[in-house]
Amino acid sequence: MASYHFHVQIIGRKHGRSAVRAAAYRAGDRLADARGAVADYSRRRGVAHAEVMLPEDAAPWLADR
């Protein structure tokens, strides 16, 4: 029998954190937020797989991180 684990974490600027930085780190990608700050983790090693999964009828702009 499979056992699943789901963990939710709130990431807020109040404590000096950034959701965009967290997403860039987890994906090993380079992302910019609405304020122009860039989080570049493209050289991060150890990311086995990262993808954006969307339903078929989703807007195309949602596929871009």
N, C-alpha and C positions, 0 to 999 in steps of 0.2 A: 504494500500500500504506500502510495506517495504521500509525503508530508510537505505542505507548502508553508512558506513564510512570507509575510508582507509587512514591510516596515515603512512608516510614514514619518517624515521629518519636516518640521517647519523651519524654513530658512528666511530670516528677516534682516533687513538692514539695521534695525534697532541694535542688534548685537554685533554689527560690523561685518555681516555676511552678505553674500550676493547669490541669488538664485541662478543668475547667468554664469557666474564663476563656477558654481557647483555643477551645473549642466555641462559646461565646457570641460571640467575636470573628469567627470564620469564618462564623457564621450571621447575624450582625448582629442578635442577639436579647438578651433579658434572661433570665439564668439564675441560679439560686441553688444552692449546693452543700449537702451534708449538714450542714456546720458553721454554715450560716446566712449565709455571705458571698455577696453579690450582685454579679454581673458584668453591667453594663448597657452593651451596645453597640447598643442599639436605634436610636440616631441615626447609626450608622455608614453612610456612603454607599459605593457601589461594590459592594454585594452584588447580583449579577445574579439569583441564584436560590438558594434554600435549602429543602430538604425532607427529610423522614424517610421512607425507603423501607423497607417491611417486607413479608414474605411474607403471603399471605392468612390463614394460620392463626396469626399472631402475636397475642400478648396485647394488648388495646387500650391498656394503660398504657404500652406501649413507644412509642407514637406521640407521646407528650408528652415533649418534650425535658427 
